Amino acid sequence: MPDLTKPSQVWNLQWDADWVTAVAFLVSSRRVAAGNNLGQILLWELPEKPGGDPPKPLAKLAGHTNVISRLACSPDGKTLISSSYDHSIRYWDIPEKLPAPSETVALNARTIEDLKRRRASKIPAPLEAKVGVLKPSRTLNEHKEWIVGMELSRDGKAMITGDDGGHVIVWDAVTGKVTRRWKVKGWAYAVALSPDQKQACVSERLPLIFDSGRHSALKLWDADIGEVHCDLSPLKEFKGAHFSSAAYSPDGKVLVLGRGGEAEGKLYLLDPSTKKVTKALAPSHQEGVTDLAFHPDGKHFASSGRDTVVRIWEAATGKLVSEVGKPRGGQFKDWICAVSWSPDGSWIAAADMAGAVQVWTFP
């Protein structure tokens, strides 16, 4: 078991084409995939041990044409699933032997242009990578709006997605068939599926006045029939809040909720069976929470936020275990958009708005 109290940054995988918005480790390997605001996806193979220069990407996944909102990997590590603002969900079969390099990807072109524009005295040399190209093996086109939320069940059999038209879809993730769908009033901004796949958490958001929670709702749904099971919005703890992130613990006993937007990024633990808040976590993120990811041990989870910090928590007690990274200027500087744990739980990757993938390790 890694010591989660002692994070250490290993690499900063530079890729400054645009914001890096999604990240996912591929199960049973050192491979990590990341997507950005341009709809691009790159794949890296991390060395087994930390140290040395940051590795360069080995493959490019070509097909999306807009923001990559989420990435998820099948339990066998062979398939990556991506959701996008281009209204599509794409499956990518990742071979053990990646295709031979056929394209060149620039990794620091935007940085160079910015420094030249500012007439900096030192301009770094161009950083490039030769990559192979993979095409999607399957594309799902049921959504007609931006897909803003997506989660794959831990067993890889079910998937839930939500778009900014308010459409929520539960899928058979193996066949790609729709098993249930319903519509909410606002954006289906954050979606999560319980481990038994019977309950779904959906955060609705109507972004009419900046990120005001007055136009938001948080509900638990019966995922089998698509009916509201419980409206959590009236809870006093949630008054005036909109939630950008939700995640069930692997045993289904805890539902973690992260408040988004420009307000304080508060985190709450909720018992899905009693529908009661068991803990409000402190210290919260300075600004909105952007992502939640449970550790493979099921006992800890990571939260990321607009304050550019990743925090590690105990799920049972809400105790803060460690902080990964430091604030770099607030929510309009460099958000951490998403986080992902390695299969053995000893590494964490963070998608950085600044145009990089941060990789941290725990001894």
Buried (B, 14 or more C-beta within 10 A) or exposed (E): EBEBEEBEEBBBBBBBBBBBBBBBBBBEBBBBBBBBBBBBBBBBBBEEEBEEEBBBBBBBBBBBEBBBBBBBBBBEBBBBBBBBBBBBBBBBEBEEEBBEBEEEBBBBBBBBEEBEEEEEEEEEEEBEBEBBBBEBEEEBEBBEBBBBBBBBBBEBBBBBBBBBBBBBBBBEBEEBEEBBBBEBEBBBBBBBBBBEBBBBBBBBBBBEEEBBBEBBBBBBBBBEEBEEBBEBBEBEBBEEBBBBBBBBBBEBBBBBBBBBBEBBBBBBBBEBEEBEBBBEBEEBBBBBBBBBBBBBBBBBBBBBBBBBBBBBBBBBEBEBBBEBBEBBEEBEEBBBBBBBBBBEBBBBBBBBBBBBBBBBBBE
